[in-house]
Amino acid sequence: MILVTGATGQLGDALSRRLAGQGAAFIALARPQFDFRKPETITSAFAAAAPSLVINAAAYTAVDKAETDQEAARAGNHTGPLALAQLCAAASTPFIHVSTDYVFDGTKGAPYLESDPTCPTGVYGATKRDGEEAILATSARAIILRTAWVYSAHGKNFARTMLAAGRRAPELRVVADQRGTPTAAADLADAILAIAARLAATGWRPEYRGIFHATSQGETTWHGFASAIFTEAARHGYQPPPVHPIATADWPTPTRRPPDSRLDCGKLAEIFGVTLPEWRQTLPSIVTALLAQEG
Ligand SMILES: NC(=O)c1ccc[n+]([C@@H]2O[C@H](COP(=O)([O-])OP(=O)(O)OC[C@H]3O[C@@H](n4cnc5c(N)ncnc54)[C@H](OP(=O)(O)O)[C@@H]3O)[C@@H](O)[C@H]2O)c1
């Protein structure tokens, strides 16, 4: 039995769809049944599922709000995942946890390696980093996947926001000096399930434990991502507004974003034989689905 947490989120939804498609035995939990702020729900969910694998897709993901909602961010990203890791450790259950490129400050000037020192710029990144460290301080069979710029046809994300904004505004201004890699939730779900299949095939191996970078291939800026979304949407008759590149300084946010959070995903390929597709490859299907939802 695979236990998936955060079932209502982008990744949790993608995992649930894939697992259902495979006919796998799984249980996908959301709040209030599973809530990191209510530790008794973590314990009871784990006991009821008696899982052979836990995939934690639950997290506090509101980057700016985290600055003023620190207790919730810490429960969702640090103390809650730690409690789940402790249960996994006691039961020798493999634990796949998801973290973020925002553990870095983005000043390296090259794709980050797993061994690079972390330096989060805000509460969200700090709580995610603390979660990573706390999980790895347990004896859990933990695989931590750092991903980035997650989007999907389900839930709140940049692609949905751009398409909605493009309907309303005569022109848009989008930050063009932050580099990263858009990663479709479905592609990350596929990567996670490929890791799960590897675990099932080989049994646990010591080299599986630790942090792995797991984004799509390629890179862009938020402006490049927006432009690609609109180019794709235009194929469906959507009339995009002009999208002007702006600097981060012209779009102040409560949390400073890393200017370059590209992640080197070589270790994931080396240890698990898993490589996510080029980010542009999955974009058309997601834009198509988002536009279809507009009715
Ligand atoms: N989104 C991104 O751009 C991005 C980038 C880098 C890394 N990541 C990481 O990727 C993972 C998946 O992100 P996502 O985009 O799928 O997130 P998401 O769409 O925001 O979904 C988050 C999920 O976590 C649940 N959740 C929030 N607080 C919780 C709590 N206290 N207890 C239990 N569940 C809680 C949410 O439930 P409700 O529906 O009830 O709120 C939702 O199901 C996360 O670890 C995130 O940090 C995301």
The ligand as an SDF file (V2000), in Angstrom:
LIG
                    3D

 48 52  0  0  0  0  0  0  0  0999 V2000
    4.4940   24.6880   -6.5340 N   0  0  0  0  0  0  0  0  0  0  0  0
    5.7720   24.9370   -6.8140 C   0  0  0  0  0  0  0  0  0  0  0  0
    6.1000   25.7680   -7.6520 O   0  0  0  0  0  0  0  0  0  0  0  0
    6.8650   24.1700   -6.1010 C   0  0  0  0  0  0  0  0  0  0  0  0
    8.2010   24.4960   -6.3710 C   0  0  0  0  0  0  0  0  0  0  0  0
    9.2180   23.7910   -5.7190 C   0  0  0  0  0  0  0  0  0  0  0  0
    8.8920   22.7720   -4.8590 C   0  0  0  0  0  0  0  0  0  0  0  0
    7.5950   22.4830   -4.5990 N   0  0  0  0  0  0  0  0  0  0  0  0
    7.2920   21.4130   -3.6560 C   0  0  0  0  0  0  0  0  0  0  0  0
    6.6100   20.3940   -4.3610 O   0  0  0  0  0  0  0  0  0  0  0  0
    5.7020   19.7470   -3.4640 C   0  0  0  0  0  0  0  0  0  0  0  0
    4.3270   19.6910   -4.0950 C   0  0  0  0  0  0  0  0  0  0  0  0
    3.9060   21.0140   -4.3260 O   0  0  0  0  0  0  0  0  0  0  0  0
    2.5160   21.3460   -5.0440 P   0  0  0  0  0  0  0  0  0  0  0  0
    2.7930   22.3800   -6.0460 O   0  0  0  0  0  0  0  0  0  0  0  0
    1.8220   20.0900   -5.4320 O   0  0  0  0  0  0  0  0  0  0  0  0
    1.7660   22.0420   -3.8060 O   0  0  0  0  0  0  0  0  0  0  0  0
    0.2500   22.5080   -3.6940 P   0  0  0  0  0  0  0  0  0  0  0  0
   -0.4550   22.3590   -5.0020 O   0  0  0  0  0  0  0  0  0  0  0  0
    0.2530   23.8100   -3.0100 O   0  0  0  0  0  0  0  0  0  0  0  0
   -0.3730   21.4080   -2.7130 O   0  0  0  0  0  0  0  0  0  0  0  0
    0.0330   21.3580   -1.3740 C   0  0  0  0  0  0  0  0  0  0  0  0
   -0.7270   20.2360   -0.7130 C   0  0  0  0  0  0  0  0  0  0  0  0
   -0.3320   20.2050    0.6660 O   0  0  0  0  0  0  0  0  0  0  0  0
   -1.5000   20.2750    1.4480 C   0  0  0  0  0  0  0  0  0  0  0  0
   -1.2090   20.8960    2.7290 N   0  0  0  0  0  0  0  0  0  0  0  0
   -0.9450   22.1860    3.0000 C   0  0  0  0  0  0  0  0  0  0  0  0
   -0.7570   22.3450    4.3270 N   0  0  0  0  0  0  0  0  0  0  0  0
   -0.9270   21.1340    4.8890 C   0  0  0  0  0  0  0  0  0  0  0  0
   -0.8840   20.6430    6.2130 C   0  0  0  0  0  0  0  0  0  0  0  0
   -0.6780   21.4460    7.2670 N   0  0  0  0  0  0  0  0  0  0  0  0
   -1.1040   19.3280    6.4240 N   0  0  0  0  0  0  0  0  0  0  0  0
   -1.3690   18.4890    5.4060 C   0  0  0  0  0  0  0  0  0  0  0  0
   -1.4380   18.8970    4.1150 N   0  0  0  0  0  0  0  0  0  0  0  0
   -1.2190   20.1970    3.8700 C   0  0  0  0  0  0  0  0  0  0  0  0
   -2.5070   21.0590    0.6410 C   0  0  0  0  0  0  0  0  0  0  0  0
   -3.7900   20.8130    1.1390 O   0  0  0  0  0  0  0  0  0  0  0  0
   -4.9970   21.8900    1.0000 P   0  0  0  0  0  0  0  0  0  0  0  0
   -5.5720   21.6770   -0.3670 O   0  0  0  0  0  0  0  0  0  0  0  0
   -5.9180   21.4930    2.1080 O   0  0  0  0  0  0  0  0  0  0  0  0
   -4.3940   23.2510    1.2040 O   0  0  0  0  0  0  0  0  0  0  0  0
   -2.2540   20.4290   -0.7210 C   0  0  0  0  0  0  0  0  0  0  0  0
   -2.8730   19.1700   -0.8230 O   0  0  0  0  0  0  0  0  0  0  0  0
    5.7870   20.5140   -2.1460 C   0  0  0  0  0  0  0  0  0  0  0  0
    6.6710   19.8610   -1.2840 O   0  0  0  0  0  0  0  0  0  0  0  0
    6.3750   21.8450   -2.5440 C   0  0  0  0  0  0  0  0  0  0  0  0
    7.0780   22.4610   -1.4750 O   0  0  0  0  0  0  0  0  0  0  0  0
    6.5710   23.1460   -5.2200 C   0  0  0  0  0  0  0  0  0  0  0  0
  1  2  1  0
  2  3  2  0
  2  4  1  0
  4  5  1  0
  4 48  2  0
  5  6  2  0
  6  7  1  0
  7  8  2  0
  8  9  1  0
  8 48  1  0
  9 10  1  0
  9 46  1  0
 10 11  1  0
 11 12  1  0
 11 44  1  0
 12 13  1  0
 13 14  1  0
 14 15  2  0
 14 16  1  0
 14 17  1  0
 17 18  1  0
 18 19  2  0
 18 20  1  0
 18 21  1  0
 21 22  1  0
 22 23  1  0
 23 24  1  0
 23 42  1  0
 24 25  1  0
 25 26  1  0
 25 36  1  0
 26 27  1  0
 26 35  1  0
 27 28  2  0
 28 29  1  0
 29 30  1  0
 29 35  2  0
 30 31  1  0
 30 32  2  0
 32 33  1  0
 33 34  2  0
 34 35  1  0
 36 37  1  0
 36 42  1  0
 37 38  1  0
 38 39  2  0
 38 40  1  0
 38 41  1  0
 42 43  1  0
 44 45  1  0
 44 46  1  0
 46 47  1  0
M  CHG  2   8   1  16  -1
M  END
$$$$
